[in-house]
Amino acid sequence: MEPVRIPPFESFYAEHKDPVFAHLRRLLGSGAEDAFQETFLRALRAYPELRHGRHLRAWVFTIATRVAIDETRRTRPRGDLPELAVEEFFRGRGAPGRLFGGAPLERKEQAIVINVSPELDTRFRAAAAAEGLLDVAYDVVESPVGELFVGVSERGLCVISYEADPDLQVERLARGFGSRVLRSPRPVDPARRQLDEYFAGKRKRFDLDVDLRLARDFGRTVLEELGRVPFGEVTTYGALAAKAGKPKAARAVGTIMNRNPIPIVLPCHRVVGANGSLVGYAGGLERKQTLLRLEGALLA
């Protein structure tokens, strides 16, 4: 049997957050919010150890139940919660109603639909980033050239894409950087702020660490040289190839520019043809023209 792929954590979380919260509300009542956050933080910590994506619902419900038991033991006076009842509940041999009150789990789950509030969702996403549990944190950033998908790893900025559809980008990031990819705006804020300053004409140089781990050999060298092309100036594919040590590799440089993972910050819009023509741009020639006009490198 083919192993079931482990989904990006964003997809896993989106699918399970509401039913898990409903489960915790049934078990803990008003104490469910803290337990919800702890459940998914524990899931994040364990996510890299998963070998396949089967039975993820049962896995996260087990974590949630453990958290609920821990919380109940912590808050109820000693003696009110017999050890045997806890163990029977956790193993599934005791009726849930015996320990926490109410109907069996199956009927209660069908009867209760509780959505996670935006505030609780935001709090969890911030906590996940603050604990350093994410392979990539991302957000969608508004700009004069359209929405930008911006992702940040622990090493630095790893993606800016004009294709701002999170579903598409999250899958790509999970394949390249690891499955713990989650929308979390706070780690993206430094890049967001500097992009805003750039588009407002207040910044000519980005001061951001970049993560180029997916670039290899010549491609990485080219991207590093690209980052040195000054604001308001242009270079050619051939000149960039020469600076990277392969003066005859202008065509290869064009391919690398087309696949540049961090446009704008690594300014592939500043690379033109040998005769000064704009040639191509992964974000479209209109965006390339806009960026060059913004920098004063294109007057017409």
C-alpha positions as CSV (number, residue, x, y, z in Angstrom):
1,M,0.0,0.0,0.0
2,E,1.3,3.4,-1.0
3,P,2.0,5.6,2.1
4,V,-0.4,8.5,2.5
5,R,1.3,11.8,2.1
6,I,1.6,14.1,5.1
7,P,-0.2,17.3,4.3
8,P,1.3,20.8,5.0
9,F,0.4,21.7,8.6
10,E,-1.7,24.6,7.3
11,S,-4.0,22.1,5.5
12,F,-4.0,19.7,8.4
13,Y,-4.9,22.5,10.9
14,A,-7.6,24.0,8.6
15,E,-9.3,20.6,8.4
16,H,-9.2,19.7,12.1
17,K,-9.2,22.9,14.1
18,D,-13.1,23.2,14.4
19,P,-13.8,19.6,15.3
20,V,-11.0,19.5,17.8
21,F,-12.2,22.7,19.4
22,A,-15.7,21.2,19.7
23,H,-14.3,18.1,21.3
24,L,-12.4,20.2,23.8
25,R,-15.4,22.4,24.6
26,R,-17.4,19.3,25.3
27,L,-14.7,18.0,27.7
28,L,-13.5,21.3,29.3
29,G,-16.1,24.0,28.7
30,S,-14.6,27.4,29.1
31,G,-11.1,26.0,29.5
32,A,-11.1,24.7,25.9
33,E,-9.2,27.7,24.4
34,D,-5.9,27.1,26.2
35,A,-6.2,23.4,25.6
36,F,-6.9,24.0,21.9
37,Q,-3.6,26.0,21.6
38,E,-1.7,23.4,23.5
39,T,-3.1,20.6,21.4
40,F,-1.9,22.1,18.1
41,L,1.4,23.2,19.6
42,R,2.0,19.6,20.6
43,A,0.9,18.4,17.2
44,L,3.4,20.9,15.6
45,R,6.2,19.6,17.8
46,A,5.5,16.0,16.8
47,Y,4.6,16.6,13.1
48,P,8.2,16.0,11.7
49,E,8.2,12.5,13.3
50,L,5.1,11.3,11.4
51,R,5.8,8.6,8.9
52,H,2.6,8.9,6.9
53,G,-0.6,10.9,6.7
54,R,-3.0,8.1,7.7
55,H,-5.3,8.4,10.7
56,L,-4.4,12.1,11.4
57,R,-7.9,12.8,12.8
58,A,-7.5,10.0,15.4
59,W,-3.9,11.2,16.1
60,V,-4.9,14.8,16.8
61,F,-8.0,13.8,18.8
62,T,-5.7,11.6,21.0
63,I,-3.5,14.6,21.6
64,A,-6.5,16.7,22.5
65,T,-7.8,14.1,24.9
66,R,-4.4,13.9,26.6
67,V,-4.4,17.7,27.0
68,A,-7.9,17.6,28.4
69,I,-6.9,15.0,30.9
70,D,-3.8,16.9,31.9
71,E,-5.9,20.1,32.4
72,T,-8.5,18.3,34.4
73,R,-5.9,16.7,36.7
74,R,-4.3,20.1,37.1
75,T,-7.5,22.0,38.0
76,R,-9.6,19.4,40.0
77,P,-8.8,18.7,43.6
78,R,-6.9,15.5,44.3
79,G,-9.4,12.6,44.8
80,D,-12.1,14.1,42.6
81,L,-10.6,12.4,39.5
82,P,-9.9,8.7,40.1
83,E,-6.7,7.5,38.3
84,L,-8.6,4.5,36.9
85,A,-11.4,6.6,35.4
86,V,-8.8,8.8,33.6
87,E,-6.9,5.8,32.2
88,E,-10.2,4.1,31.1
89,F,-11.3,7.2,29.4
90,F,-8.1,7.7,27.6
91,R,-8.0,4.1,26.4
92,G,-11.5,4.3,25.2
93,R,-12.9,1.6,27.6
94,G,-14.8,4.0,29.8
95,A,-17.8,6.0,28.8
96,P,-16.9,9.7,28.2
97,G,-19.9,10.7,30.2
98,R,-18.6,9.0,33.3
99,L,-15.6,11.3,33.5
100,F,-16.6,14.6,32.0
101,G,-20.4,14.4,32.0
102,G,-22.7,14.3,29.0
103,A,-23.5,12.0,26.1
104,P,-21.0,9.6,24.4
105,L,-18.5,11.3,22.1
106,E,-20.1,10.1,18.8
107,R,-23.5,11.6,19.5
108,K,-22.1,14.8,21.0
109,E,-19.8,15.5,18.1
110,Q,-22.7,15.2,15.7
111,A,-24.8,17.6,17.8
112,I,-22.2,20.3,18.4
113,V,-20.7,22.5,15.7
114,I,-18.3,25.1,17.2
115,N,-16.0,27.2,15.1
116,V,-12.6,28.5,16.3
117,S,-12.9,32.3,16.8
118,P,-10.6,34.5,14.7
119,E,-9.0,35.7,18.0
120,L,-8.1,32.1,19.1
121,D,-6.9,31.3,15.6
122,T,-4.6,34.3,15.6
123,R,-3.3,33.5,19.0
124,F,-2.3,30.0,18.0
125,R,-0.6,31.1,14.8
126,A,1.4,33.7,16.8
127,A,2.3,31.1,19.5
128,A,3.5,28.6,16.9
129,A,5.9,31.2,15.3
130,A,7.0,32.5,18.7
131,E,8.1,29.0,19.8
132,G,10.1,28.5,16.6
133,L,8.0,25.5,15.5
134,L,7.5,26.4,11.8
135,D,9.5,25.4,8.8
136,V,8.0,28.4,7.0
137,A,5.6,31.1,8.2
138,Y,3.8,33.0,5.4
139,D,1.3,35.7,4.7
140,V,-0.3,37.5,1.8
141,V,1.0,41.1,1.4
142,E,-0.8,43.9,-0.4
143,S,1.3,45.9,-2.9
144,P,0.9,48.2,-5.9
145,V,1.8,45.3,-8.2
146,G,-0.8,43.0,-6.7
147,E,-1.0,40.6,-3.8
148,L,2.4,39.0,-2.9
149,F,2.7,35.6,-1.2
150,V,5.6,36.1,1.2
151,G,7.2,33.2,3.2
152,V,9.9,33.3,5.9
153,S,12.0,30.4,7.3
154,E,14.2,30.4,10.3
155,R,17.1,31.4,8.0
156,G,15.3,34.3,6.4
157,L,13.0,35.3,3.5
158,C,12.5,32.3,1.3
159,V,9.8,33.2,-1.1
160,I,8.0,36.1,-2.7
161,S,5.5,35.1,-5.4
162,Y,3.1,36.9,-7.6
163,E,1.0,33.8,-7.5
164,A,-0.6,34.6,-4.2
165,D,-2.9,31.5,-4.0
166,P,-1.9,30.0,-0.6
167,D,-3.0,26.5,-1.4
168,L,-0.6,26.3,-4.4
169,Q,2.3,27.9,-2.6
170,V,1.9,26.0,0.7
171,E,2.3,22.7,-1.2
172,R,5.5,23.9,-2.9
173,L,7.0,25.1,0.4
174,A,6.2,21.9,2.2
175,R,8.0,19.9,-0.5
176,G,11.1,22.2,-0.3
177,F,11.4,23.3,3.3
178,G,9.4,20.9,5.4
179,S,5.7,20.2,6.2
180,R,5.3,22.7,9.1
181,V,4.1,25.5,6.9
182,L,1.6,27.8,8.5
183,R,0.1,31.2,7.9
184,S,1.5,33.4,10.6
185,P,1.8,37.1,9.9
186,R,4.2,38.2,12.6
187,P,7.4,36.6,11.2
188,V,6.5,38.2,7.8
189,D,6.2,41.7,9.3
190,P,9.8,42.8,8.7
191,A,9.6,41.9,5.0
192,R,6.1,43.5,4.8
193,R,7.4,46.7,6.3
194,Q,10.4,46.9,4.0
195,L,8.3,46.1,1.0
196,D,5.9,48.9,2.0
197,E,8.8,51.3,2.3
198,Y,10.2,50.3,-1.0
199,F,6.9,50.9,-2.9
200,A,6.5,54.2,-1.0
201,G,9.9,55.3,-2.4
202,K,11.4,55.4,1.1
203,R,13.8,52.4,0.7
204,K,16.4,51.6,-1.9
205,R,18.0,48.6,-0.3
206,F,16.5,45.7,1.5
207,D,18.0,44.7,4.8
208,L,16.7,41.1,5.1
209,D,18.3,37.7,5.5
210,V,17.4,35.4,2.6
211,D,17.2,31.6,2.5
212,L,18.5,30.3,-0.8
213,R,19.0,26.7,0.4
214,L,17.0,25.3,-2.6
215,A,19.3,27.1,-5.1
216,R,22.3,25.1,-6.2
217,D,25.8,25.9,-7.3
218,F,25.7,28.3,-10.3
219,G,22.1,29.3,-9.6
220,R,22.9,30.3,-6.1
221,T,26.0,32.3,-7.2
222,V,23.9,34.1,-9.8
223,L,21.2,35.0,-7.2
224,E,23.9,36.3,-4.8
225,E,25.3,38.5,-7.6
226,L,21.8,39.6,-8.5
227,G,21.3,40.9,-5.0
228,R,24.3,43.3,-5.6
229,V,22.7,45.1,-8.6
230,P,22.0,48.6,-7.2
231,F,18.6,50.3,-7.0
232,G,17.9,52.4,-10.1
233,E,20.4,50.6,-12.3
234,V,20.1,47.7,-14.8
235,T,22.4,45.0,-15.9
236,T,22.3,42.3,-18.7
237,Y,22.0,38.6,-18.6
238,G,25.5,38.3,-20.1
239,A,27.0,40.7,-17.6
240,L,25.4,38.8,-14.7
241,A,26.7,35.5,-16.1
242,A,30.2,37.0,-16.3
243,K,30.1,38.2,-12.7
244,A,29.0,34.7,-11.6
245,G,32.0,33.2,-13.4
246,K,30.4,31.8,-16.6
247,P,30.4,34.6,-19.2
248,K,28.8,32.3,-21.9
249,A,25.9,31.3,-19.7
250,A,23.5,34.2,-20.4
251,R,20.7,31.8,-21.4
252,A,21.1,29.9,-18.1
253,V,21.0,33.1,-16.2
254,G,17.7,33.9,-18.0
255,T,16.3,30.6,-16.7
256,I,17.5,31.4,-13.2
257,M,15.9,34.8,-13.3
258,N,12.6,33.2,-14.4
259,R,12.7,30.9,-11.4
260,N,14.0,33.5,-8.9
261,P,12.3,32.6,-5.6
262,I,12.5,36.1,-4.1
263,P,11.7,38.7,-6.8
264,I,11.8,42.4,-5.9
265,V,14.2,41.8,-3.0
266,L,16.5,39.9,-5.3
267,P,15.8,42.3,-8.2
268,C,15.5,40.3,-11.4
269,H,13.5,43.2,-12.8
270,R,16.8,45.0,-13.1
271,V,18.1,42.5,-15.6
272,V,17.6,43.3,-19.3
273,G,18.6,42.1,-22.7
274,A,21.9,42.9,-24.3
275,N,20.3,45.6,-26.4
276,G,18.5,47.1,-23.4
277,S,15.1,45.5,-24.1
278,L,13.1,44.3,-21.2
279,V,12.8,40.8,-22.5
280,G,10.8,38.6,-20.1
281,Y,9.8,38.6,-16.4
282,A,8.1,35.9,-14.4
283,G,5.7,38.4,-13.0
284,G,4.8,39.9,-16.4
285,L,6.4,42.8,-18.3
286,E,3.9,45.3,-16.9
287,R,5.1,44.6,-13.4
288,K,8.8,44.8,-14.6
289,Q,8.1,48.2,-16.1
290,T,6.3,49.4,-12.9
291,L,9.3,48.4,-10.8
292,L,11.8,50.0,-13.1
293,R,9.8,53.3,-13.2
294,L,9.5,53.3,-9.5
295,E,13.3,53.2,-9.3
296,G,13.8,55.8,-12.0
297,A,15.5,53.3,-14.3
298,L,12.8,53.5,-17.0
299,L,11.6,56.9,-18.0
300,A,9.2,56.1,-20.8
